[in-house]
Amino acid sequence: MGVPKRKTSKMRLRTRKASHRWHAPLLNKCAQCGSTIASHTACPSCGYYKGRQVLSINA
């Protein structure tokens, strides 16, 4: 079984834990209607994804 040879320093420990912090989701504008949407998702207001309609939205 692996056992650490030396004590992990505070800086190394905190650097490793810092990568698990919370990040706000990145939001983009829809190319068709201009509403704010999350990346890699179909627009809920117009139904377009990557320039083509994938959802039928009833007005």
PDBQT receptor file of N, H, CA, C and O in Angstrom, charges set to zero:
ATOM      1  N   MET A   1       0.838  -1.172   0.000  1.00  0.00    +0.000 N 
ATOM      2  CA  MET A   1       0.000   0.000   0.000  1.00  0.00    +0.000 C 
ATOM      3  C   MET A   1       0.888   1.242   0.000  1.00  0.00    +0.000 C 
ATOM      4  O   MET A   1       1.893   1.292   0.710  1.00  0.00    +0.000 OA
ATOM      5  N   GLY A   2       0.516   2.248  -0.800  1.00  0.00    +0.000 N 
ATOM      6  H   GLY A   2      -0.300   2.207  -1.377  1.00  0.00    +0.000 HD
ATOM      7  CA  GLY A   2       1.321   3.459  -0.899  1.00  0.00    +0.000 C 
ATOM      8  C   GLY A   2       1.199   4.328   0.340  1.00  0.00    +0.000 C 
ATOM      9  O   GLY A   2       0.096   4.623   0.801  1.00  0.00    +0.000 OA
ATOM     10  N   VAL A   3       2.337   4.731   0.868  1.00  0.00    +0.000 N 
ATOM     11  H   VAL A   3       3.232   4.491   0.493  1.00  0.00    +0.000 HD
ATOM     12  CA  VAL A   3       2.383   5.592   2.044  1.00  0.00    +0.000 C 
ATOM     13  C   VAL A   3       3.210   6.827   1.683  1.00  0.00    +0.000 C 
ATOM     14  O   VAL A   3       4.288   6.682   1.105  1.00  0.00    +0.000 OA
ATOM     15  N   PRO A   4       2.736   8.050   2.009  1.00  0.00    +0.000 N 
ATOM     16  CA  PRO A   4       3.505   9.234   1.676  1.00  0.00    +0.000 C 
ATOM     17  C   PRO A   4       4.851   9.264   2.395  1.00  0.00    +0.000 C 
ATOM     18  O   PRO A   4       4.938   8.962   3.585  1.00  0.00    +0.000 OA
ATOM     19  N   LYS A   5       5.896   9.630   1.659  1.00  0.00    +0.000 N 
ATOM     20  H   LYS A   5       5.826   9.874   0.692  1.00  0.00    +0.000 HD
ATOM     21  CA  LYS A   5       7.228   9.698   2.255  1.00  0.00    +0.000 C 
ATOM     22  C   LYS A   5       7.444  11.004   2.996  1.00  0.00    +0.000 C 
ATOM     23  O   LYS A   5       8.168  11.046   3.990  1.00  0.00    +0.000 OA
ATOM     24  N   ARG A   6       6.809  12.086   2.509  1.00  0.00    +0.000 N 
ATOM     25  H   ARG A   6       6.220  12.051   1.701  1.00  0.00    +0.000 HD
ATOM     26  CA  ARG A   6       6.976  13.385   3.132  1.00  0.00    +0.000 C 
ATOM     27  C   ARG A   6       5.600  14.032   3.361  1.00  0.00    +0.000 C 
ATOM     28  O   ARG A   6       4.617  13.670   2.714  1.00  0.00    +0.000 OA
ATOM     29  N   LYS A   7       5.550  14.986   4.287  1.00  0.00    +0.000 N 
ATOM     30  H   LYS A   7       6.348  15.280   4.813  1.00  0.00    +0.000 HD
ATOM     31  CA  LYS A   7       4.330  15.720   4.567  1.00  0.00    +0.000 C 
ATOM     32  C   LYS A   7       4.004  16.634   3.380  1.00  0.00    +0.000 C 
ATOM     33  O   LYS A   7       4.892  17.286   2.830  1.00  0.00    +0.000 OA
ATOM     34  N   THR A   8       2.729  16.675   2.993  1.00  0.00    +0.000 N 
ATOM     35  H   THR A   8       2.009  16.145   3.439  1.00  0.00    +0.000 HD
ATOM     36  CA  THR A   8       2.294  17.562   1.915  1.00  0.00    +0.000 C 
ATOM     37  C   THR A   8       2.284  18.992   2.438  1.00  0.00    +0.000 C 
ATOM     38  O   THR A   8       1.691  19.278   3.478  1.00  0.00    +0.000 OA
ATOM     39  N   SER A   9       2.946  19.889   1.709  1.00  0.00    +0.000 N 
ATOM     40  H   SER A   9       3.429  19.656   0.864  1.00  0.00    +0.000 HD
ATOM     41  CA  SER A   9       3.025  21.281   2.150  1.00  0.00    +0.000 C 
ATOM     42  C   SER A   9       1.670  21.966   2.030  1.00  0.00    +0.000 C 
ATOM     43  O   SER A   9       0.796  21.503   1.296  1.00  0.00    +0.000 OA
ATOM     44  N   LYS A  10       1.497  23.079   2.759  1.00  0.00    +0.000 N 
ATOM     45  H   LYS A  10       2.206  23.455   3.355  1.00  0.00    +0.000 HD
ATOM     46  CA  LYS A  10       0.233  23.815   2.718  1.00  0.00    +0.000 C 
ATOM     47  C   LYS A  10      -0.033  24.367   1.327  1.00  0.00    +0.000 C 
ATOM     48  O   LYS A  10      -1.172  24.361   0.860  1.00  0.00    +0.000 OA
ATOM     49  N   MET A  11       1.007  24.842   0.670  1.00  0.00    +0.000 N 
ATOM     50  H   MET A  11       1.932  24.847   1.050  1.00  0.00    +0.000 HD
ATOM     51  CA  MET A  11       0.825  25.410  -0.661  1.00  0.00    +0.000 C 
ATOM     52  C   MET A  11       0.377  24.352  -1.663  1.00  0.00    +0.000 C 
ATOM     53  O   MET A  11      -0.529  24.598  -2.459  1.00  0.00    +0.000 OA
ATOM     54  N   ARG A  12       0.995  23.194  -1.630  1.00  0.00    +0.000 N 
ATOM     55  H   ARG A  12       1.731  22.995  -0.983  1.00  0.00    +0.000 HD
ATOM     56  CA  ARG A  12       0.623  22.125  -2.555  1.00  0.00    +0.000 C 
ATOM     57  C   ARG A  12      -0.796  21.648  -2.289  1.00  0.00    +0.000 C 
ATOM     58  O   ARG A  12      -1.545  21.376  -3.228  1.00  0.00    +0.000 OA
ATOM     59  N   LEU A  13      -1.174  21.543  -1.021  1.00  0.00    +0.000 N 
ATOM     60  H   LEU A  13      -0.566  21.763  -0.258  1.00  0.00    +0.000 HD
ATOM     61  CA  LEU A  13      -2.523  21.120  -0.653  1.00  0.00    +0.000 C 
ATOM     62  C   LEU A  13      -3.553  22.139  -1.112  1.00  0.00    +0.000 C 
ATOM     63  O   LEU A  13      -4.581  21.768  -1.678  1.00  0.00    +0.000 OA
ATOM     64  N   ARG A  14      -3.288  23.423  -0.872  1.00  0.00    +0.000 N 
ATOM     65  H   ARG A  14      -2.453  23.724  -0.412  1.00  0.00    +0.000 HD
ATOM     66  CA  ARG A  14      -4.238  24.476  -1.240  1.00  0.00    +0.000 C 
ATOM     67  C   ARG A  14      -4.338  24.646  -2.756  1.00  0.00    +0.000 C 
ATOM     68  O   ARG A  14      -5.407  24.957  -3.281  1.00  0.00    +0.000 OA
ATOM     69  N   THR A  15      -3.220  24.441  -3.454  1.00  0.00    +0.000 N 
ATOM     70  H   THR A  15      -2.351  24.188  -3.028  1.00  0.00    +0.000 HD
ATOM     71  CA  THR A  15      -3.248  24.515  -4.915  1.00  0.00    +0.000 C 
ATOM     72  C   THR A  15      -4.126  23.409  -5.481  1.00  0.00    +0.000 C 
ATOM     73  O   THR A  15      -4.890  23.641  -6.417  1.00  0.00    +0.000 OA
ATOM     74  N   ARG A  16      -4.026  22.227  -4.930  1.00  0.00    +0.000 N 
ATOM     75  H   ARG A  16      -3.405  22.038  -4.169  1.00  0.00    +0.000 HD
ATOM     76  CA  ARG A  16      -4.844  21.106  -5.392  1.00  0.00    +0.000 C 
ATOM     77  C   ARG A  16      -6.320  21.351  -5.088  1.00  0.00    +0.000 C 
ATOM     78  O   ARG A  16      -7.174  21.072  -5.929  1.00  0.00    +0.000 OA
ATOM     79  N   LYS A  17      -6.631  21.864  -3.905  1.00  0.00    +0.000 N 
ATOM     80  H   LYS A  17      -5.937  22.090  -3.222  1.00  0.00    +0.000 HD
ATOM     81  CA  LYS A  17      -8.023  22.110  -3.527  1.00  0.00    +0.000 C 
ATOM     82  C   LYS A  17      -8.634  23.279  -4.292  1.00  0.00    +0.000 C 
ATOM     83  O   LYS A  17      -9.852  23.340  -4.460  1.00  0.00    +0.000 OA
ATOM     84  N   ALA A  18      -7.801  24.205  -4.756  1.00  0.00    +0.000 N 
ATOM     85  H   ALA A  18      -6.811  24.155  -4.619  1.00  0.00    +0.000 HD
ATOM     86  CA  ALA A  18      -8.303  25.386  -5.468  1.00  0.00    +0.000 C 
ATOM     87  C   ALA A  18      -8.939  25.019  -6.798  1.00  0.00    +0.000 C 
ATOM     88  O   ALA A  18      -9.789  25.759  -7.293  1.00  0.00    +0.000 OA
ATOM     89  N   SER A  19      -8.551  23.895  -7.388  1.00  0.00    +0.000 N 
ATOM     90  H   SER A  19      -7.861  23.294  -6.986  1.00  0.00    +0.000 HD
ATOM     91  CA  SER A  19      -9.128  23.500  -8.677  1.00  0.00    +0.000 C 
ATOM     92  C   SER A  19     -10.557  22.994  -8.530  1.00  0.00    +0.000 C 
ATOM     93  O   SER A  19     -11.255  22.841  -9.533  1.00  0.00    +0.000 OA
ATOM     94  N   HIS A  20     -11.006  22.732  -7.318  1.00  0.00    +0.000 N 
ATOM     95  H   HIS A  20     -10.439  22.856  -6.503  1.00  0.00    +0.000 HD
ATOM     96  CA  HIS A  20     -12.357  22.221  -7.089  1.00  0.00    +0.000 C 
ATOM     97  C   HIS A  20     -13.332  23.328  -6.717  1.00  0.00    +0.000 C 
ATOM     98  O   HIS A  20     -14.464  23.044  -6.324  1.00  0.00    +0.000 OA
ATOM     99  N   ARG A  21     -12.909  24.595  -6.834  1.00  0.00    +0.000 N 
ATOM    100  H   ARG A  21     -11.989  24.826  -7.153  1.00  0.00    +0.000 HD
ATOM    101  CA  ARG A  21     -13.788  25.700  -6.459  1.00  0.00    +0.000 C 
ATOM    102  C   ARG A  21     -14.918  25.844  -7.468  1.00  0.00    +0.000 C 
ATOM    103  O   ARG A  21     -14.846  25.325  -8.582  1.00  0.00    +0.000 OA
ATOM    104  N   TRP A  22     -15.965  26.557  -7.059  1.00  0.00    +0.000 N 
ATOM    105  H   TRP A  22     -16.024  26.978  -6.154  1.00  0.00    +0.000 HD
ATOM    106  CA  TRP A  22     -17.143  26.757  -7.891  1.00  0.00    +0.000 C 
ATOM    107  C   TRP A  22     -16.868  27.835  -8.932  1.00  0.00    +0.000 C 
ATOM    108  O   TRP A  22     -16.273  28.867  -8.622  1.00  0.00    +0.000 OA
ATOM    109  N   HIS A  23     -17.301  27.595 -10.158  1.00  0.00    +0.000 N 
ATOM    110  H   HIS A  23     -17.784  26.757 -10.409  1.00  0.00    +0.000 HD
ATOM    111  CA  HIS A  23     -17.212  28.573 -11.227  1.00  0.00    +0.000 C 
ATOM    112  C   HIS A  23     -18.625  28.873 -11.716  1.00  0.00    +0.000 C 
ATOM    113  O   HIS A  23     -19.466  27.978 -11.796  1.00  0.00    +0.000 OA
ATOM    114  N   ALA A  24     -18.876  30.125 -12.038  1.00  0.00    +0.000 N 
ATOM    115  H   ALA A  24     -18.193  30.853 -11.973  1.00  0.00    +0.000 HD
ATOM    116  CA  ALA A  24     -20.170  30.501 -12.595  1.00  0.00    +0.000 C 
ATOM    117  C   ALA A  24     -20.296  29.911 -13.997  1.00  0.00    +0.000 C 
ATOM    118  O   ALA A  24     -19.307  29.856 -14.727  1.00  0.00    +0.000 OA
ATOM    119  N   PRO A  25     -21.494  29.468 -14.387  1.00  0.00    +0.000 N 
ATOM    120  CA  PRO A  25     -21.653  28.903 -15.725  1.00  0.00    +0.000 C 
ATOM    121  C   PRO A  25     -21.429  29.966 -16.800  1.00  0.00    +0.000 C 
ATOM    122  O   PRO A  25     -21.822  31.120 -16.633  1.00  0.00    +0.000 OA
ATOM    123  N   LEU A  26     -20.798  29.567 -17.898  1.00  0.00    +0.000 N 
ATOM    124  H   LEU A  26     -20.479  28.629 -18.034  1.00  0.00    +0.000 HD
ATOM    125  CA  LEU A  26     -20.547  30.483 -18.998  1.00  0.00    +0.000 C 
ATOM    126  C   LEU A  26     -21.786  30.553 -19.888  1.00  0.00    +0.000 C 
ATOM    127  O   LEU A  26     -22.289  29.532 -20.358  1.00  0.00    +0.000 OA
ATOM    128  N   LEU A  27     -22.265  31.774 -20.107  1.00  0.00    +0.000 N 
ATOM    129  H   LEU A  27     -21.856  32.603 -19.725  1.00  0.00    +0.000 HD
ATOM    130  CA  LEU A  27     -23.469  31.965 -20.911  1.00  0.00    +0.000 C 
ATOM    131  C   LEU A  27     -23.110  32.666 -22.215  1.00  0.00    +0.000 C 
ATOM    132  O   LEU A  27     -22.276  33.572 -22.234  1.00  0.00    +0.000 OA
ATOM    133  N   ASN A  28     -23.745  32.244 -23.301  1.00  0.00    +0.000 N 
ATOM    134  H   ASN A  28     -24.423  31.508 -23.286  1.00  0.00    +0.000 HD
ATOM    135  CA  ASN A  28     -23.538  32.820 -24.623  1.00  0.00    +0.000 C 
ATOM    136  C   ASN A  28     -24.852  33.383 -25.130  1.00  0.00    +0.000 C 
ATOM    137  O   ASN A  28     -25.914  33.117 -24.568  1.00  0.00    +0.000 OA
ATOM    138  N   LYS A  29     -24.768  34.166 -26.200  1.00  0.00    +0.000 N 
ATOM    139  H   LYS A  29     -23.905  34.382 -26.656  1.00  0.00    +0.000 HD
ATOM    140  CA  LYS A  29     -25.972  34.696 -26.836  1.00  0.00    +0.000 C 
ATOM    141  C   LYS A  29     -26.366  33.790 -27.995  1.00  0.00    +0.000 C 
ATOM    142  O   LYS A  29     -25.512  33.272 -28.714  1.00  0.00    +0.000 OA
ATOM    143  N   CYS A  30     -27.650  33.611 -28.162  1.00  0.00    +0.000 N 
ATOM    144  H   CYS A  30     -28.344  34.032 -27.578  1.00  0.00    +0.000 HD
ATOM    145  CA  CYS A  30     -28.175  32.823 -29.272  1.00  0.00    +0.000 C 
ATOM    146  C   CYS A  30     -27.958  33.608 -30.565  1.00  0.00    +0.000 C 
ATOM    147  O   CYS A  30     -28.203  34.814 -30.608  1.00  0.00    +0.000 OA
ATOM    148  N   ALA A  31     -27.502  32.932 -31.613  1.00  0.00    +0.000 N 
ATOM    149  H   ALA A  31     -27.303  31.953 -31.578  1.00  0.00    +0.000 HD
ATOM    150  CA  ALA A  31     -27.241  33.595 -32.892  1.00  0.00    +0.000 C 
ATOM    151  C   ALA A  31     -28.532  34.001 -33.598  1.00  0.00    +0.000 C 
ATOM    152  O   ALA A  31     -28.529  34.937 -34.398  1.00  0.00    +0.000 OA
ATOM    153  N   GLN A  32     -29.641  33.306 -33.311  1.00  0.00    +0.000 N 
ATOM    154  H   GLN A  32     -29.644  32.546 -32.661  1.00  0.00    +0.000 HD
ATOM    155  CA  GLN A  32     -30.906  33.595 -33.992  1.00  0.00    +0.000 C 
ATOM    156  C   GLN A  32     -31.688  34.711 -33.310  1.00  0.00    +0.000 C 
ATOM    157  O   GLN A  32     -32.076  35.686 -33.953  1.00  0.00    +0.000 OA
ATOM    158  N   CYS A  33     -31.920  34.564 -31.992  1.00  0.00    +0.000 N 
ATOM    159  H   CYS A  33     -31.604  33.772 -31.469  1.00  0.00    +0.000 HD
ATOM    160  CA  CYS A  33     -32.806  35.514 -31.300  1.00  0.00    +0.000 C 
ATOM    161  C   CYS A  33     -32.064  36.435 -30.338  1.00  0.00    +0.000 C 
ATOM    162  O   CYS A  33     -32.618  37.449 -29.915  1.00  0.00    +0.000 OA
ATOM    163  N   GLY A  34     -30.818  36.103 -29.982  1.00  0.00    +0.000 N 
ATOM    164  H   GLY A  34     -30.368  35.279 -30.326  1.00  0.00    +0.000 HD
ATOM    165  CA  GLY A  34     -30.040  36.976 -29.111  1.00  0.00    +0.000 C 
ATOM    166  C   GLY A  34     -30.261  36.760 -27.625  1.00  0.00    +0.000 C 
ATOM    167  O   GLY A  34     -29.702  37.501 -26.816  1.00  0.00    +0.000 OA
ATOM    168  N   SER A  35     -31.049  35.780 -27.239  1.00  0.00    +0.000 N 
ATOM    169  H   SER A  35     -31.502  35.177 -27.896  1.00  0.00    +0.000 HD
ATOM    170  CA  SER A  35     -31.264  35.521 -25.818  1.00  0.00    +0.000 C 
ATOM    171  C   SER A  35     -30.046  34.809 -25.227  1.00  0.00    +0.000 C 
ATOM    172  O   SER A  35     -29.260  34.204 -25.955  1.00  0.00    +0.000 OA
ATOM    173  N   THR A  36     -29.899  34.885 -23.913  1.00  0.00    +0.000 N 
ATOM    174  H   THR A  36     -30.538  35.377 -23.322  1.00  0.00    +0.000 HD
ATOM    175  CA  THR A  36     -28.765  34.282 -23.230  1.00  0.00    +0.000 C 
ATOM    176  C   THR A  36     -29.050  32.814 -22.944  1.00  0.00    +0.000 C 
ATOM    177  O   THR A  36     -30.077  32.468 -22.360  1.00  0.00    +0.000 OA
ATOM    178  N   ILE A  37     -28.107  31.943 -23.373  1.00  0.00    +0.000 N 
ATOM    179  H   ILE A  37     -27.273  32.225 -23.848  1.00  0.00    +0.000 HD
ATOM    180  CA  ILE A  37     -28.273  30.502 -23.180  1.00  0.00    +0.000 C 
ATOM    181  C   ILE A  37     -26.942  29.900 -22.740  1.00  0.00    +0.000 C 
ATOM    182  O   ILE A  37     -25.891  30.517 -22.915  1.00  0.00    +0.000 OA
ATOM    183  N   ALA A  38     -26.984  28.708 -22.173  1.00  0.00    +0.000 N 
ATOM    184  H   ALA A  38     -27.838  28.207 -22.030  1.00  0.00    +0.000 HD
ATOM    185  CA  ALA A  38     -25.769  27.983 -21.808  1.00  0.00    +0.000 C 
ATOM    186  C   ALA A  38     -25.140  27.388 -23.062  1.00  0.00    +0.000 C 
ATOM    187  O   ALA A  38     -25.826  27.172 -24.061  1.00  0.00    +0.000 OA
ATOM    188  N   SER A  39     -23.848  27.125 -23.012  1.00  0.00    +0.000 N 
ATOM    189  H   SER A  39     -23.291  27.300 -22.201  1.00  0.00    +0.000 HD
ATOM    190  CA  SER A  39     -23.141  26.575 -24.165  1.00  0.00    +0.000 C 
ATOM    191  C   SER A  39     -23.611  25.154 -24.466  1.00  0.00    +0.000 C 
ATOM    192  O   SER A  39     -23.992  24.411 -23.561  1.00  0.00    +0.000 OA
ATOM    193  N   HIS A  40     -23.579  24.790 -25.733  1.00  0.00    +0.000 N 
ATOM    194  H   HIS A  40     -23.269  25.394 -26.467  1.00  0.00    +0.000 HD
ATOM    195  CA  HIS A  40     -23.884  23.439 -26.214  1.00  0.00    +0.000 C 
ATOM    196  C   HIS A  40     -25.293  22.996 -25.859  1.00  0.00    +0.000 C 
ATOM    197  O   HIS A  40     -25.516  21.813 -25.602  1.00  0.00    +0.000 OA
ATOM    198  N   THR A  41     -26.249  23.918 -25.838  1.00  0.00    +0.000 N 
ATOM    199  H   THR A  41     -26.067  24.879 -26.047  1.00  0.00    +0.000 HD
ATOM    200  CA  THR A  41     -27.648  23.577 -25.599  1.00  0.00    +0.000 C 
ATOM    201  C   THR A  41     -28.512  24.281 -26.635  1.00  0.00    +0.000 C 
ATOM    202  O   THR A  41     -28.140  25.334 -27.153  1.00  0.00    +0.000 OA
ATOM    203  N   ALA A  42     -29.659  23.699 -26.932  1.00  0.00    +0.000 N 
ATOM    204  H   ALA A  42     -29.961  22.844 -26.512  1.00  0.00    +0.000 HD
ATOM    205  CA  ALA A  42     -30.605  24.337 -27.849  1.00  0.00    +0.000 C 
ATOM    206  C   ALA A  42     -31.260  25.509 -27.130  1.00  0.00    +0.000 C 
ATOM    207  O   ALA A  42     -31.505  25.448 -25.926  1.00  0.00    +0.000 OA
ATOM    208  N   CYS A  43     -31.540  26.575 -27.872  1.00  0.00    +0.000 N 
ATOM    209  H   CYS A  43     -31.341  26.624 -28.851  1.00  0.00    +0.000 HD
ATOM    210  CA  CYS A  43     -32.145  27.776 -27.299  1.00  0.00    +0.000 C 
ATOM    211  C   CYS A  43     -33.593  27.471 -26.907  1.00  0.00    +0.000 C 
ATOM    212  O   CYS A  43     -34.368  27.015 -27.748  1.00  0.00    +0.000 OA
ATOM    213  N   PRO A  44     -33.974  27.712 -25.646  1.00  0.00    +0.000 N 
ATOM    214  CA  PRO A  44     -35.350  27.412 -25.246  1.00  0.00    +0.000 C 
ATOM    215  C   PRO A  44     -36.379  28.387 -25.814  1.00  0.00    +0.000 C 
ATOM    216  O   PRO A  44     -37.567  28.067 -25.859  1.00  0.00    +0.000 OA
ATOM    217  N   SER A  45     -35.939  29.579 -26.250  1.00  0.00    +0.000 N 
ATOM    218  H   SER A  45     -34.974  29.838 -26.213  1.00  0.00    +0.000 HD
ATOM    219  CA  SER A  45     -36.915  30.552 -26.747  1.00  0.00    +0.000 C 
ATOM    220  C   SER A  45     -37.197  30.402 -28.243  1.00  0.00    +0.000 C 
ATOM    221  O   SER A  45     -38.333  30.605 -28.672  1.00  0.00    +0.000 OA
ATOM    222  N   CYS A  46     -36.182  30.050 -29.048  1.00  0.00    +0.000 N 
ATOM    223  H   CYS A  46     -35.260  29.885 -28.699  1.00  0.00    +0.000 HD
ATOM    224  CA  CYS A  46     -36.425  29.923 -30.496  1.00  0.00    +0.000 C 
ATOM    225  C   CYS A  46     -36.253  28.489 -30.996  1.00  0.00    +0.000 C 
ATOM    226  O   CYS A  46     -36.785  28.154 -32.054  1.00  0.00    +0.000 OA
ATOM    227  N   GLY A  47     -35.521  27.620 -30.266  1.00  0.00    +0.000 N 
ATOM    228  H   GLY A  47     -35.088  27.891 -29.406  1.00  0.00    +0.000 HD
ATOM    229  CA  GLY A  47     -35.387  26.221 -30.645  1.00  0.00    +0.000 C 
ATOM    230  C   GLY A  47     -34.241  25.935 -31.597  1.00  0.00    +0.000 C 
ATOM    231  O   GLY A  47     -34.166  24.834 -32.143  1.00  0.00    +0.000 OA
ATOM    232  N   TYR A  48     -33.341  26.893 -31.816  1.00  0.00    +0.000 N 
ATOM    233  H   TYR A  48     -33.401  27.787 -31.373  1.00  0.00    +0.000 HD
ATOM    234  CA  TYR A  48     -32.226  26.695 -32.741  1.00  0.00    +0.000 C 
ATOM    235  C   TYR A  48     -30.983  26.209 -32.008  1.00  0.00    +0.000 C 
ATOM    236  O   TYR A  48     -30.749  26.562 -30.853  1.00  0.00    +0.000 OA
ATOM    237  N   TYR A  49     -30.189  25.394 -32.697  1.00  0.00    +0.000 N 
ATOM    238  H   TYR A  49     -30.379  25.107 -33.636  1.00  0.00    +0.000 HD
ATOM    239  CA  TYR A  49     -28.901  24.929 -32.204  1.00  0.00    +0.000 C 
ATOM    240  C   TYR A  49     -27.959  24.805 -33.389  1.00  0.00    +0.000 C 
ATOM    241  O   TYR A  49     -28.251  24.083 -34.342  1.00  0.00    +0.000 OA
ATOM    242  N   LYS A  50     -26.842  25.497 -33.337  1.00  0.00    +0.000 N 
ATOM    243  H   LYS A  50     -26.605  26.083 -32.562  1.00  0.00    +0.000 HD
ATOM    244  CA  LYS A  50     -25.835  25.511 -34.406  1.00  0.00    +0.000 C 
ATOM    245  C   LYS A  50     -26.437  25.881 -35.765  1.00  0.00    +0.000 C 
ATOM    246  O   LYS A  50     -26.106  25.271 -36.782  1.00  0.00    +0.000 OA
ATOM    247  N   GLY A  51     -27.318  26.881 -35.776  1.00  0.00    +0.000 N 
ATOM    248  H   GLY A  51     -27.587  27.377 -34.950  1.00  0.00    +0.000 HD
ATOM    249  CA  GLY A  51     -27.844  27.398 -37.031  1.00  0.00    +0.000 C 
ATOM    250  C   GLY A  51     -29.008  26.636 -37.629  1.00  0.00    +0.000 C 
ATOM    251  O   GLY A  51     -29.468  26.994 -38.713  1.00  0.00    +0.000 OA
ATOM    252  N   ARG A  52     -29.500  25.611 -36.977  1.00  0.00    +0.000 N 
ATOM    253  H   ARG A  52     -29.126  25.319 -36.097  1.00  0.00    +0.000 HD
ATOM    254  CA  ARG A  52     -30.654  24.896 -37.515  1.00  0.00    +0.000 C 
ATOM    255  C   ARG A  52     -31.650  24.622 -36.394  1.00  0.00    +0.000 C 
ATOM    256  O   ARG A  52     -31.272  24.511 -35.228  1.00  0.00    +0.000 OA
ATOM    257  N   GLN A  53     -32.911  24.517 -36.756  1.00  0.00    +0.000 N 
ATOM    258  H   GLN A  53     -33.218  24.607 -37.704  1.00  0.00    +0.000 HD
ATOM    259  CA  GLN A  53     -33.966  24.342 -35.770  1.00  0.00    +0.000 C 
ATOM    260  C   GLN A  53     -34.053  22.882 -35.353  1.00  0.00    +0.000 C 
ATOM    261  O   GLN A  53     -34.221  21.993 -36.187  1.00  0.00    +0.000 OA
ATOM    262  N   VAL A  54     -33.937  22.648 -34.052  1.00  0.00    +0.000 N 
ATOM    263  H   VAL A  54     -33.801  23.371 -33.374  1.00  0.00    +0.000 HD
ATOM    264  CA  VAL A  54     -33.993  21.284 -33.522  1.00  0.00    +0.000 C 
ATOM    265  C   VAL A  54     -35.189  21.088 -32.603  1.00  0.00    +0.000 C 
ATOM    266  O   VAL A  54     -35.575  19.952 -32.328  1.00  0.00    +0.000 OA
ATOM    267  N   LEU A  55     -35.783  22.180 -32.122  1.00  0.00    +0.000 N 
ATOM    268  H   LEU A  55     -35.470  23.103 -32.345  1.00  0.00    +0.000 HD
ATOM    269  CA  LEU A  55     -36.974  22.105 -31.284  1.00  0.00    +0.000 C 
ATOM    270  C   LEU A  55     -38.093  22.900 -31.934  1.00  0.00    +0.000 C 
ATOM    271  O   LEU A  55     -37.862  23.975 -32.488  1.00  0.00    +0.000 OA
ATOM    272  N   SER A  56     -39.293  22.371 -31.866  1.00  0.00    +0.000 N 
ATOM    273  H   SER A  56     -39.480  21.498 -31.416  1.00  0.00    +0.000 HD
ATOM    274  CA  SER A  56     -40.436  23.143 -32.379  1.00  0.00    +0.000 C 
ATOM    275  C   SER A  56     -41.069  23.878 -31.187  1.00  0.00    +0.000 C 
ATOM    276  O   SER A  56     -41.553  23.258 -30.240  1.00  0.00    +0.000 OA
ATOM    277  N   ILE A  57     -41.050  25.201 -31.262  1.00  0.00    +0.000 N 
ATOM    278  H   ILE A  57     -40.657  25.705 -32.031  1.00  0.00    +0.000 HD
ATOM    279  CA  ILE A  57     -41.586  26.039 -30.198  1.00  0.00    +0.000 C 
ATOM    280  C   ILE A  57     -42.956  26.557 -30.625  1.00  0.00    +0.000 C 
ATOM    281  O   ILE A  57     -43.079  27.215 -31.659  1.00  0.00    +0.000 OA
ATOM    282  N   ASN A  58     -43.976  26.265 -29.838  1.00  0.00    +0.000 N 
ATOM    283  H   ASN A  58     -43.876  25.731 -28.998  1.00  0.00    +0.000 HD
ATOM    284  CA  ASN A  58     -45.336  26.739 -30.132  1.00  0.00    +0.000 C 
ATOM    285  C   ASN A  58     -45.501  28.121 -29.546  1.00  0.00    +0.000 C 
ATOM    286  O   ASN A  58     -45.334  28.315 -28.342  1.00  0.00    +0.000 OA
ATOM    287  N   ALA A  59     -45.829  29.085 -30.395  1.00  0.00    +0.000 N 
ATOM    288  H   ALA A  59     -45.965  28.927 -31.373  1.00  0.00    +0.000 HD
ATOM    289  CA  ALA A  59     -45.987  30.476 -29.929  1.00  0.00    +0.000 C 
ATOM    290  C   ALA A  59     -47.370  30.763 -29.395  1.00  0.00    +0.000 C 
ATOM    291  O   ALA A  59     -47.647  31.885 -28.971  1.00  0.00    +0.000 OA
TER     292      ALA A  59
